[in-house]
Amino acid sequence: MDNSRSKNKVIRKIYRDKDIYAIQQKLNMMGNNKNMDAVKYMNIRLFITISLFIFILFIFKGGYIYAPIVFIVLYFLYDYVCIERYLKKRISLLDQEALRFFEILTLTLESGRNLEHALEITCFNVESELSSEFKQTLLEIKFGKSLLEALENMKKRIPSETINNIILNITQTNVFGNSILETMYNQIDFLREKQMLEIKEKINKIPNKVSIISVIFVIPLILLLILGPFIVNILS
């Protein structure tokens, strides 16, 4: 017990509480199969950056110049590679899965079932990342938490603002006794419109991508074809 307390005191001197809390929140959003303690993650990050710092310092000439720069860059780049990049992919995946999941949930609610039962049926019939999160929510309900408490906990595990807003609307509907079906219809319309806007945005980006490809590959090739004979004559 004394060892663990002294260890915690040392950790608190190295890392600030708010930094540990912020990292832990992000780690919780990475999915059930990615759970890691924030302090352990931060210790690994610190160990890797210090090891690389020492390696560059003693191996390379001018290491005393490059080592601090590499240390700072890697220390902050580590979070992007290990957390931020993964969270962006997970947000995109969850948003893609949301429309199908909530459409099936709405169809189940239309048959007269309550929200909890409808979630059970939907999760049973849909295999996805979002479905796994709702399964975790249903498991918490079976262990004694209320539906509202379990949904609030789920919001802490979801990095997508879109899905969190839908969960918020569902919980508010339950609290104020409004029509859950009307809420779901509105949310599905929102998701469809959001998907359409994303598709249009991707289509609008195509000309820019084509222009970049043309500048990099096509134009130099055309110049080579035009100037090729002159270059050959000059060289000959």
Buried (B, 14 or more C-beta within 10 A) or exposed (E): EEEEEEEEEEBEEEBEEEEBEEBBEBBBBBBEEEEBEBBEBBBEBBEEBEEBBEEBBEEEEEBEEBBEEBBEEBBEEBBEEBBEEBBEEBBEBBBBBBBBBBBBBBEBBEEEBEBEEBBBBBBEEBEBBBBBBBBBBBEBBEEEBEBBBBBBBBBEBBBBEBBBEBBEBBBEBBEEEEEBEEBBEEBBEBBEEBBEEEEEEEEEEEEEEEEEEEEEEEEEEEEEEEEEEEEEEEEE
